[in-house]
Amino acid sequence: MIQLASETVHWDKPISIQPTPRDAGDAVSDEDLTAGLLKPPLKWAGGKRWLVPHVRPLWEPFRQRRYVEPFCGGLALPLNFIPAHAVLNDMNAHLINFYRQVQDGLRMEIPTVNDSVLYYQHRDTFNALIREGRAQSKTAAELFYYLNRTGYNGLCRFNKKGGFNVPFGKYTTIHYAPDFYAYQSALAPWTFSAGDFAQIDLDPGDFIYADPPYDVPFVQYSQTGFTWDDQVRLAEWLARHRGPVVLSNQATERICALYERLGFTLMKLPAPRRISCNGDRTPAIEVLAIRGITL
């Protein structure tokens, strides 16, 4: 049981997580899978590996239940928790195609070199596949991985026409995985879907961990984006669920007020990043909004 002194809890000490000394393509044993030592294969903005020690105690009492993430992103938590059954959804259909191809034994066959000319050639090819309706292919998954590893800051950004528009990155050295066989057994029992969170077919006892796009001006992670109306719609959808729910988001005043109004308990945590909006270097604060869990 986790003891909380009040409805809103402030954690003053930042959490430091030592990175696992592995990369995609390294051999991973059954013991590693059990211990949750798989490193996410993609760079992902707002990655949540640092939240693992905070969410794990909330998940452990329910680990026999189905694990659901409406915004699965880089898979930081499920790759640590290794749930037996999971439904992992995201608005980004290209991301979900990559994970489905990994389930099928994805091996890289396209050239992978940290070169600007090759990068823009691959980006053009990827966007051509999107226009031609072939974005859910093995080649598209390979290109998505390459663009993710090579593009600027690992961003995933699309214009209003659905075209990937991240520029070439500034990395000196990049390790490209030759294959993703190490991830197959972990991802095999999981169901991946692409679309709006509300289309997920929930069971009453599901454990939901929701990590939507931050409540910040930039929300163009997908062609449709994620507005304040979507934030409210998500909060109300989560509040209707009868099972355990954990949400993480930037602790803006309106996010905290929204979840408090809906009966969630809030835990505020210092995040290992800074706001960086208009030069603002204020340390960011994130919030965990918790419901359906005895604290």
N, C-alpha and C positions, 0 to 999 in steps of 0.2 A: 504494500500500500504506500502511496506517495502522500506525504503530509504537506499541505499548503496552508500558509498562515492566513490568506485572504483570497478574495475572488480574483484580484489582479496581483501577480507576483513578479518582482523585478529580480533578475539574476545579474549580479554585479561583475562576476568574474567571466571573462571571455573564455570560450572553449577552444582548445587547440587539439587538432586531430593529426597525428602523424600519417603522412601518405603511405599507402601500401607500396613497397618497392617492386611493382609489377607494371606491365603495360599490356595492351591488347595483343594477343598472339602468344604470350608466355604460357607455358604449361601450368595447368591448375589441377590440383588433386581433388579427390572426393572430400578430403579433410578441409581443404580451402572452401569448398562449396558450403559445407556444414558451418564453418566459422564465418562465412560471409566476407571472404577476402577478395572478391572480384572487384576490380576497379572499373568504373563506368567506361565503356569503349569510346564514348564521344565527349568532346568538350561541350559544356552546356552552361549558358549564362544562368546565374542564380542557383548553381548546383547546391545540393543539400547534404553533402557528406558530413558537414560540421554539425548538422542537426541529429545525426544518428543517435548519439548518447542521450539526447533529450526525448526522442520519440520512442526509442527501444523500450523503456520501462512502461510506456503506455500501451505498446503493442504486445508485449510478452504475455499478459494474462489472456489474450485473445488469439494467440498464435495458431490455434487449431481452427480458427475461422478463416473465411475467405478474405483476402487482402485486396482492397480496391483503391486505385489511384486514378482520379479523373484527369490529372495533368501529369503524366508519368515522366516527361522530360528525359533526363539523363539516367534514370533508374538508380540513383544513389541509394535510396532506402531499400527497395526490394532486393538489390544485389548484396546488401548487408544482412537483411532479415531472412532471405531465401524462404518465402512462404510456400507451403505445399500447393496452395491454390491461389491464383491472383487474376484479377481483371485490371489490365493496364491500358488506359485510354489517353489520347492526346488529340488536340485540335490539329496538330501538324501531321498530315497524312504521309509525308515523306519520312518523317521520323519513324512512324509505325511500320512503314514498308521496310525500312532498314532492320528493325527488330524481327519482323516476320522472316526476312531473308536470312538473318542470323539463325533463327530457329531451324531453317532448312539447310544450314551448313555453308554459310557465305564464305567464299574465298575471293580475294582480290585478283582480278585479271587485267584491270586497266593500269596504265603507267601511273606510278605514284612518286613524284619528285617535287621537291619544294622549289618550284620555278614559276615565275609570274606568267610566262607565255603559256605553259601547260595549264596553269590554273584557269586562265580566262578561256582557253579552249574547252576545258572540262565544264566550266560554268555555262558556256554557250550550248554544249551538248546536253547538259542537264535541263536547261530551260527549253531546249527543243523537244526533249522527251515529254516535258510537262505540256507543251502546246499540242503535241501529237497524241496525248492521252496514254502515254506509255510510262507514266511516272511510278507505277507500281510494279516495276520490273527489277530483276537482279542488277542490271547495269545501272539503273537509277540509284539503287542502294549503294553500289560501289562509289558512284560519283558523289552521292550525298556524304558518305564517310570522308572521301578525299577533300571535298570542299569544307567540311566541318573542321578537319585537322589543319587545313592550310589557310583558310580564310582569316580575316582580321578578327582577332580576339575570340575565335570560336563562335562568332555570332551566327544566328540563324534568322535571316530577315528577308521578307518578300515584299515586292511592290504590289500595288492594287490590282495589277493584272496577273498576279500569282508568280511572277518571275523572281528567282533568287538573285539578290543584288549586293551581296557582301563583297567588298574588295579584297584583293590579295593581302595576306598577312605579313608580318614582319619577323617571323621566327627564324632563328639561325639554324637550328637543327630540329627535325621532326622525325619521330619514330612512327612509321606506318605499319600497321599489323598486316601480315600476309594472309591471315584468315581469322575466323572467330569461332573456331571449334571449341575453345575453352568455355564458351558461353552457352553452348547448345543444351547441355543437360540442365542447367539452371533455368533457362527460358522455356524449355520444352513443355512443362505443365501449365504455363501461363497463357492467358488469352489476351491478345492485343486488339484494340479497336481504335478507329479514328473518327472523331466527330465531337459533337457537343456533349458535355457532361450529362445533360438531362436524358440522353438516349441510353444510358447505362441501365441494364436490367438488374436492379439491386435485390438482394435477399435481406430480410429484416435484421439478420445477425451479422452482416458484413462489417468489417473494420474498414473505415474510409480514412485515408490520409489525403487531403487535398492541398495542393500547392499551386494555386492559380498564378497567372502573371501578376507582378507587383502592382499595387495601387500607385502608379506613377504615370507621368505623361506618355512615355514610350511603351506602347503595348502591341506593336506590329510584329508579333512572333508568327502570325499566320496572315493569310490574305484578309480575313475578316476582322482581326484585332480582338481586343477584350476591353469593353467599356465599363463605366461605373454601373450601368444597368445590369451588365453581366455579373459584376461582383455581388450586387444585391440579389440577383436571381440565384446565384450559387449559394449564398448564405442561407437563403430561405429553403433551398433544396436540401442542404445539409441539415438544417434544423428539423426538417420533417422526417429524417431517417431515424429509425428506432434503435439502431445499433450504435456502437462506439464511433466517434468522429474526432479527428484531429485536423485542424487547418493551420497552415503557416502563411504569413504574408508580412509585408512591411507594416510596421505599427503606426500607420497614419491615424490621425484623430478620428476620421470618419469610419475607417475599418474597425477600430476598437469599439466605437459607439454602436456600430451595426451589430457586431457579434455579442456585445453585452446586452443589447436590447432583445436578442433572440435567445438569451439564457445560457450562453457559453461562458466557461471560466477562462480567463486570460492569463497567460504567462508571457512576460516580456523578456527578451533575450538580446544581448549585444551580438550583432552579426559580424563576421570576419570580413567586412567590406565597408566602404564609405559611400555616402549618398552620391557624390560627384555630379550634382546637378548645378549647372551654371557656376562651376568651380567650387561648390560647397563640399568641404572635406569632413563634414560632421559624421562621426561614427553612426552607422545605421542601426536601428533597433527593429527587431522582428518580433512578431507575436505568435504564440500558439494559442488557438482558440479550441477549447476542449469541451466535448459534450458526450453524455452517455457512458462516462468512465468514472468510477469511484476514486476520488483523489484523497 
